[in-house]
Amino acid sequence: MTIEDLHRLLTEMGFPVDRLHEGVPLGDTGVGLDSISSLELYLQIEENFGVVLDESVYMTFPGMTAGELLTEVAR
């Protein structure tokens, strides 16, 4: 998954992410993910990319940056 893929998923979910880069926080101070939208993003990643992350990981999405999420998906 690339930063462009993440941008597309977040845009499709209705998040305004004009300038998404690896340093942008996914939580309140950046994209605005909460626990519900984190679960939705988790499911979208699984569905679109076939990546199965540990279920506990999605709860940490709001505390991650975009780059940290991309690293987690790449594992």
PyMOL commands that place a pseudoatom at each C-alpha (Angstrom):
pseudoatom trace, name=CA, resn=MET, resi=1, chain=A, elem=C, hetatm=0, pos=[0.000, 0.000, 0.000]
pseudoatom trace, name=CA, resn=THR, resi=2, chain=A, elem=C, hetatm=0, pos=[1.324, 3.440, -0.909]
pseudoatom trace, name=CA, resn=ILE, resi=3, chain=A, elem=C, hetatm=0, pos=[0.614, 6.919, 0.412]
pseudoatom trace, name=CA, resn=GLU, resi=4, chain=A, elem=C, hetatm=0, pos=[-1.521, 7.440, -2.702]
pseudoatom trace, name=CA, resn=ASP, resi=5, chain=A, elem=C, hetatm=0, pos=[-3.565, 4.341, -1.836]
pseudoatom trace, name=CA, resn=LEU, resi=6, chain=A, elem=C, hetatm=0, pos=[-4.069, 5.628, 1.709]
pseudoatom trace, name=CA, resn=HIS, resi=7, chain=A, elem=C, hetatm=0, pos=[-5.099, 9.025, 0.334]
pseudoatom trace, name=CA, resn=ARG, resi=8, chain=A, elem=C, hetatm=0, pos=[-7.693, 7.356, -1.912]
pseudoatom trace, name=CA, resn=LEU, resi=9, chain=A, elem=C, hetatm=0, pos=[-9.135, 5.261, 0.943]
pseudoatom trace, name=CA, resn=LEU, resi=10, chain=A, elem=C, hetatm=0, pos=[-9.380, 8.244, 3.291]
pseudoatom trace, name=CA, resn=THR, resi=11, chain=A, elem=C, hetatm=0, pos=[-10.963, 10.396, 0.576]
pseudoatom trace, name=CA, resn=GLU, resi=12, chain=A, elem=C, hetatm=0, pos=[-13.516, 7.679, -0.160]
pseudoatom trace, name=CA, resn=MET, resi=13, chain=A, elem=C, hetatm=0, pos=[-14.289, 7.578, 3.575]
pseudoatom trace, name=CA, resn=GLY, resi=14, chain=A, elem=C, hetatm=0, pos=[-15.006, 11.326, 3.494]
pseudoatom trace, name=CA, resn=PHE, resi=15, chain=A, elem=C, hetatm=0, pos=[-11.875, 12.674, 5.169]
pseudoatom trace, name=CA, resn=PRO, resi=16, chain=A, elem=C, hetatm=0, pos=[-10.457, 15.882, 3.683]
pseudoatom trace, name=CA, resn=VAL, resi=17, chain=A, elem=C, hetatm=0, pos=[-6.817, 14.993, 3.115]
pseudoatom trace, name=CA, resn=ASP, resi=18, chain=A, elem=C, hetatm=0, pos=[-5.489, 17.580, 0.693]
pseudoatom trace, name=CA, resn=ARG, resi=19, chain=A, elem=C, hetatm=0, pos=[-1.832, 17.201, 1.629]
pseudoatom trace, name=CA, resn=LEU, resi=20, chain=A, elem=C, hetatm=0, pos=[-1.353, 13.709, 2.981]
pseudoatom trace, name=CA, resn=HIS, resi=21, chain=A, elem=C, hetatm=0, pos=[2.267, 12.744, 3.599]
pseudoatom trace, name=CA, resn=GLU, resi=22, chain=A, elem=C, hetatm=0, pos=[3.989, 10.254, 5.873]
pseudoatom trace, name=CA, resn=GLY, resi=23, chain=A, elem=C, hetatm=0, pos=[4.248, 12.707, 8.767]
pseudoatom trace, name=CA, resn=VAL, resi=24, chain=A, elem=C, hetatm=0, pos=[0.542, 13.555, 8.967]
pseudoatom trace, name=CA, resn=PRO, resi=25, chain=A, elem=C, hetatm=0, pos=[-1.111, 12.264, 12.163]
pseudoatom trace, name=CA, resn=LEU, resi=26, chain=A, elem=C, hetatm=0, pos=[-4.134, 10.055, 11.572]
pseudoatom trace, name=CA, resn=GLY, resi=27, chain=A, elem=C, hetatm=0, pos=[-5.916, 11.155, 14.764]
pseudoatom trace, name=CA, resn=ASP, resi=28, chain=A, elem=C, hetatm=0, pos=[-7.473, 14.425, 15.935]
pseudoatom trace, name=CA, resn=THR, resi=29, chain=A, elem=C, hetatm=0, pos=[-4.533, 16.666, 15.092]
pseudoatom trace, name=CA, resn=GLY, resi=30, chain=A, elem=C, hetatm=0, pos=[-4.423, 15.476, 11.487]
pseudoatom trace, name=CA, resn=VAL, resi=31, chain=A, elem=C, hetatm=0, pos=[-6.839, 13.354, 9.496]
pseudoatom trace, name=CA, resn=GLY, resi=32, chain=A, elem=C, hetatm=0, pos=[-9.345, 12.984, 12.326]
pseudoatom trace, name=CA, resn=LEU, resi=33, chain=A, elem=C, hetatm=0, pos=[-9.718, 9.206, 12.676]
pseudoatom trace, name=CA, resn=ASP, resi=34, chain=A, elem=C, hetatm=0, pos=[-11.545, 7.952, 15.751]
pseudoatom trace, name=CA, resn=SER, resi=35, chain=A, elem=C, hetatm=0, pos=[-12.184, 4.360, 16.845]
pseudoatom trace, name=CA, resn=ILE, resi=36, chain=A, elem=C, hetatm=0, pos=[-15.114, 3.839, 14.449]
pseudoatom trace, name=CA, resn=SER, resi=37, chain=A, elem=C, hetatm=0, pos=[-13.366, 5.288, 11.403]
pseudoatom trace, name=CA, resn=SER, resi=38, chain=A, elem=C, hetatm=0, pos=[-10.211, 3.348, 12.345]
pseudoatom trace, name=CA, resn=LEU, resi=39, chain=A, elem=C, hetatm=0, pos=[-12.183, 0.115, 12.157]
pseudoatom trace, name=CA, resn=GLU, resi=40, chain=A, elem=C, hetatm=0, pos=[-13.601, 1.179, 8.789]
pseudoatom trace, name=CA, resn=LEU, resi=41, chain=A, elem=C, hetatm=0, pos=[-10.100, 1.950, 7.468]
pseudoatom trace, name=CA, resn=TYR, resi=42, chain=A, elem=C, hetatm=0, pos=[-8.839, -1.384, 8.833]
pseudoatom trace, name=CA, resn=LEU, resi=43, chain=A, elem=C, hetatm=0, pos=[-11.593, -3.223, 6.946]
pseudoatom trace, name=CA, resn=GLN, resi=44, chain=A, elem=C, hetatm=0, pos=[-10.925, -1.209, 3.757]
pseudoatom trace, name=CA, resn=ILE, resi=45, chain=A, elem=C, hetatm=0, pos=[-7.210, -2.083, 3.902]
pseudoatom trace, name=CA, resn=GLU, resi=46, chain=A, elem=C, hetatm=0, pos=[-8.050, -5.758, 4.350]
pseudoatom trace, name=CA, resn=GLU, resi=47, chain=A, elem=C, hetatm=0, pos=[-10.615, -5.728, 1.524]
pseudoatom trace, name=CA, resn=ASN, resi=48, chain=A, elem=C, hetatm=0, pos=[-8.619, -3.667, -0.982]
pseudoatom trace, name=CA, resn=PHE, resi=49, chain=A, elem=C, hetatm=0, pos=[-5.128, -5.031, -0.373]
pseudoatom trace, name=CA, resn=GLY, resi=50, chain=A, elem=C, hetatm=0, pos=[-5.655, -8.450, 1.196]
pseudoatom trace, name=CA, resn=VAL, resi=51, chain=A, elem=C, hetatm=0, pos=[-3.569, -7.394, 4.185]
pseudoatom trace, name=CA, resn=VAL, resi=52, chain=A, elem=C, hetatm=0, pos=[-4.680, -8.937, 7.448]
pseudoatom trace, name=CA, resn=LEU, resi=53, chain=A, elem=C, hetatm=0, pos=[-3.483, -6.866, 10.389]
pseudoatom trace, name=CA, resn=ASP, resi=54, chain=A, elem=C, hetatm=0, pos=[-3.775, -7.935, 14.004]
pseudoatom trace, name=CA, resn=GLU, resi=55, chain=A, elem=C, hetatm=0, pos=[-7.186, -6.757, 15.202]
pseudoatom trace, name=CA, resn=SER, resi=56, chain=A, elem=C, hetatm=0, pos=[-5.639, -4.787, 18.063]
pseudoatom trace, name=CA, resn=VAL, resi=57, chain=A, elem=C, hetatm=0, pos=[-3.674, -2.652, 15.581]
pseudoatom trace, name=CA, resn=TYR, resi=58, chain=A, elem=C, hetatm=0, pos=[-6.652, -0.701, 14.261]
pseudoatom trace, name=CA, resn=MET, resi=59, chain=A, elem=C, hetatm=0, pos=[-7.266, 0.771, 17.722]
pseudoatom trace, name=CA, resn=THR, resi=60, chain=A, elem=C, hetatm=0, pos=[-3.838, 2.418, 17.501]
pseudoatom trace, name=CA, resn=PHE, resi=61, chain=A, elem=C, hetatm=0, pos=[-4.486, 4.075, 14.110]
pseudoatom trace, name=CA, resn=PRO, resi=62, chain=A, elem=C, hetatm=0, pos=[-5.481, 7.447, 15.671]
pseudoatom trace, name=CA, resn=GLY, resi=63, chain=A, elem=C, hetatm=0, pos=[-2.098, 7.597, 17.439]
pseudoatom trace, name=CA, resn=MET, resi=64, chain=A, elem=C, hetatm=0, pos=[-0.118, 6.844, 14.289]
pseudoatom trace, name=CA, resn=THR, resi=65, chain=A, elem=C, hetatm=0, pos=[1.146, 8.953, 11.443]
pseudoatom trace, name=CA, resn=ALA, resi=66, chain=A, elem=C, hetatm=0, pos=[0.380, 7.986, 7.863]
pseudoatom trace, name=CA, resn=GLY, resi=67, chain=A, elem=C, hetatm=0, pos=[3.941, 6.690, 7.524]
pseudoatom trace, name=CA, resn=GLU, resi=68, chain=A, elem=C, hetatm=0, pos=[3.646, 4.507, 10.614]
pseudoatom trace, name=CA, resn=LEU, resi=69, chain=A, elem=C, hetatm=0, pos=[0.466, 2.979, 9.245]
pseudoatom trace, name=CA, resn=LEU, resi=70, chain=A, elem=C, hetatm=0, pos=[2.142, 2.268, 5.906]
pseudoatom trace, name=CA, resn=THR, resi=71, chain=A, elem=C, hetatm=0, pos=[5.028, 0.576, 7.755]
pseudoatom trace, name=CA, resn=GLU, resi=72, chain=A, elem=C, hetatm=0, pos=[2.576, -1.543, 9.753]
pseudoatom trace, name=CA, resn=VAL, resi=73, chain=A, elem=C, hetatm=0, pos=[0.739, -2.617, 6.592]
pseudoatom trace, name=CA, resn=ALA, resi=74, chain=A, elem=C, hetatm=0, pos=[4.044, -3.532, 4.904]
pseudoatom trace, name=CA, resn=ARG, resi=75, chain=A, elem=C, hetatm=0, pos=[5.025, -5.984, 7.695]
for i in range(1, 75): cmd.bond("trace and resi %d" % i, "trace and resi %d" % (i + 1))
show_as sticks, trace
zoom trace
